[in-house]
Each structure stands twice: as C-alpha cells, then as structure tokens.
Amino acid sequence: MDKEPLLALFNRANVLAGALLLLVLVSGVAVSYVGHENRRLHNVLQQEQENLNTAQVEWGKLLLQHGMLTSPGRIESLARGELGMNVPDSGRIEVVAP
C-alpha cells in the first residue's frame, strides 16, 4: 500500500482545517470588536443627545430672557425712569412722508 497519497491527503486536510480554524478565530475577534465599538458609539450618542437637551433648555431660557428684556413696557419704563424720556404731546409729533 502506497502511503504517499494518504500523507498528501492528511497534509491537505490539516492545512484546510488550520485555515478554517484561523478564519473562525478572526471572525470571533471581529464580532467581539464590533460589539465593543457598537457599545462605545452608543454611549457617545447618548452623551451627545444629553448635550443637545442641555443646549435646548439653555436656548429656551435665553429666549425667555430676551422676551423679558425687550418687552415694550420694560423699555418704556426704563426710558422714563433712567433716561427721563416721555411721550411727546400730539402737537409736537410730526409725520414725515417717504
């Protein structure tokens, strides 16, 4: 019985099994890495959404403050109190045509 073809078959089978084992290991490492990266990016997303919510709350507060500071009643009371201004009499108002 000739052992040469039998040894060639085992060598070929060993190489194939080794290659498949290597591919399975690489695939396992890749799955683990992708899972870790997914969790990391999800945490980054959650942090950015929290930053967005904080910025939106701050924007709302600034809009309220702007509305309060530019209200006509407040401006008129500041003009009367701090600048000594008052509304002119109807005889002193002049309308300028364009």
PyMOL commands that set and color helices and strands:
alter all, ss='L'
color gray80, all
select helices_A, chain A and resi 4-69+72-81+90-92
alter helices_A, ss='H'
color red, helices_A
deselect
rebuild
show_as cartoon
